[in-house]
Amino acid sequence: MGTGSGPLVGEVVPDEAWRILSAEKSARLIDVRTFAEWQFVGVADIGALGQKPLFIEWSSFPSMSRNPAFEAEVEEAVGTDDPGPLLFICRSGARSLQAAMAVAGHYSGKGVAVRCLNVAEGFEGDLDASGHRGDHNGWKARGLAWRQS
């Protein structure tokens, strides 16, 4: 998935994200949802893979204003020396796509090639016919490990 002249960002479904996190120990899962979502909805549990997600808000509740330090916070967490694949996840895949594109552009501007992947469907997935999330598709609906606080 490209943005025309900008850096390329790939997209994977949650099952493929799990496979990448399992196979590539340098891969990192970056949850870009809000603090409230992490606390009340739950988070991906990748402990069985020997990993923990990185929690970096793309935007903050309730204003949902963009985190101006997002790219710097990601760089601080993963470094610039050949970071492995970075997988971005949000509720349904929209914010995480924006975040992945921003980080890909940030690293590209520094002359560093980084593989940024959006986790399509996100943590809760798309709305179902009843207007609910979490049962139709997404990390939770696909039966991948997750937990609530």
C-alpha positions as CSV (number, residue, x, y, z in Angstrom):
1,M,0.0,0.0,0.0
2,G,1.6,3.2,-1.1
3,T,0.9,6.9,-0.8
4,G,2.0,7.9,-4.2
5,S,5.4,9.5,-3.8
6,G,5.7,8.6,-0.1
7,P,7.3,5.6,1.6
8,L,5.6,2.2,1.1
9,V,3.7,0.7,4.0
10,G,2.6,-2.9,3.9
11,E,-0.6,-4.4,5.3
12,V,-1.2,-7.7,7.0
13,V,-4.1,-9.4,8.7
14,P,-3.8,-10.2,12.4
15,D,-2.9,-13.9,11.8
16,E,0.0,-12.8,9.5
17,A,1.1,-10.2,12.1
18,W,1.3,-13.0,14.7
19,R,3.3,-15.2,12.3
20,I,5.8,-12.3,11.7
21,L,6.1,-11.6,15.4
22,S,6.7,-15.3,15.9
23,A,9.3,-15.8,13.2
24,E,11.2,-12.5,13.3
25,K,12.5,-11.8,16.8
26,S,13.3,-8.2,15.8
27,A,9.7,-7.5,14.9
28,R,7.8,-5.1,17.2
29,L,4.1,-4.6,17.7
30,I,3.2,-1.0,18.3
31,D,-0.3,-0.4,19.7
32,V,-1.2,3.2,18.8
33,R,-4.6,3.3,20.5
34,T,-5.4,5.5,23.5
35,F,-4.6,4.8,27.1
36,A,-8.3,4.4,27.7
37,E,-8.6,1.7,25.0
38,W,-5.6,-0.2,26.4
39,Q,-7.2,-0.1,29.9
40,F,-10.8,-0.8,29.1
41,V,-10.8,-2.8,25.8
42,G,-7.7,-4.9,26.2
43,V,-4.4,-5.4,24.5
44,A,-2.6,-8.0,22.4
45,D,-0.8,-10.6,24.6
46,I,2.4,-11.6,22.8
47,G,4.1,-12.9,25.9
48,A,4.1,-16.4,24.5
49,L,6.4,-15.1,21.8
50,G,8.8,-13.6,24.3
51,Q,7.6,-10.1,23.5
52,K,5.6,-7.2,24.8
53,P,3.8,-4.6,22.7
54,L,5.0,-1.1,22.7
55,F,2.2,1.3,23.7
56,I,2.5,4.7,22.0
57,E,-0.6,6.8,21.5
58,W,-1.1,8.2,18.0
59,S,-3.8,10.5,19.4
60,S,-5.0,11.2,22.9
61,F,-8.6,10.9,24.3
62,P,-10.8,12.9,24.6
63,S,-9.7,15.5,22.1
64,M,-8.1,12.8,19.8
65,S,-5.4,15.3,18.9
66,R,-2.4,13.8,17.2
67,N,0.6,13.1,19.4
68,P,3.3,15.5,18.0
69,A,6.1,13.4,19.5
70,F,4.8,10.1,18.1
71,E,7.7,9.4,15.6
72,A,10.3,10.4,18.2
73,E,8.7,8.1,20.7
74,V,8.8,5.2,18.3
75,E,12.4,5.9,17.4
76,E,13.3,6.1,21.1
77,A,11.7,2.7,21.6
78,V,13.1,0.9,18.6
79,G,16.2,2.8,17.7
80,T,17.6,3.6,14.2
81,D,20.1,0.9,13.8
82,D,18.3,-1.5,11.5
83,P,15.0,-1.8,13.3
84,G,13.1,-4.9,12.5
85,P,9.6,-5.0,11.1
86,L,7.3,-2.6,12.9
87,L,3.7,-3.7,13.0
88,F,1.2,-1.0,13.9
89,I,-2.3,-1.8,15.4
90,C,-5.2,0.3,16.5
91,R,-9.0,-0.4,16.9
92,S,-9.8,-1.1,13.2
93,G,-6.7,-0.3,11.2
94,A,-7.2,3.4,10.3
95,R,-5.1,5.2,12.9
96,S,-2.4,2.5,12.7
97,L,-2.2,3.0,8.9
98,Q,-1.6,6.7,9.5
99,A,1.0,5.9,12.2
100,A,2.8,3.4,10.0
101,M,3.0,5.9,7.1
102,A,4.3,8.7,9.5
103,V,7.0,6.4,10.9
104,A,8.0,5.1,7.5
105,G,8.4,8.7,6.3
106,H,10.3,9.7,9.5
107,Y,12.8,6.9,9.0
108,S,13.0,7.5,5.2
109,G,13.9,11.1,5.9
110,K,16.9,9.9,8.0
111,G,18.0,7.5,5.2
112,V,16.9,4.4,7.1
113,A,14.8,1.8,5.5
114,V,12.3,0.3,7.9
115,R,9.5,-2.2,7.2
116,C,6.3,-0.7,8.5
117,L,3.2,-2.9,8.4
118,N,-0.4,-1.9,9.2
119,V,-2.4,-4.6,11.0
120,A,-5.5,-4.5,8.9
121,E,-8.8,-5.1,10.9
122,G,-7.0,-3.9,14.0
123,F,-7.6,-5.1,17.5
124,E,-11.4,-5.0,17.5
125,G,-12.1,-5.2,13.8
126,D,-14.9,-3.7,11.7
127,L,-18.4,-3.1,12.8
128,D,-20.7,-6.1,12.3
129,A,-24.3,-6.0,11.1
130,S,-25.4,-5.0,14.6
131,G,-23.0,-2.2,14.9
132,H,-20.6,-4.0,17.3
133,R,-16.9,-4.6,17.1
134,G,-14.9,-7.6,18.3
135,D,-16.9,-10.5,16.7
136,H,-16.6,-9.9,12.9
137,N,-12.8,-9.7,12.3
138,G,-9.7,-8.3,14.0
139,W,-7.2,-9.6,16.5
140,K,-9.7,-10.6,19.1
141,A,-12.2,-12.2,16.7
142,R,-9.4,-14.2,15.1
143,G,-8.7,-15.9,18.4
144,L,-5.3,-14.4,18.9
145,A,-4.0,-14.0,22.5
146,W,-5.2,-10.9,24.3
147,R,-5.9,-9.7,27.9
148,Q,-7.7,-7.1,29.8
149,S,-6.5,-5.2,32.9
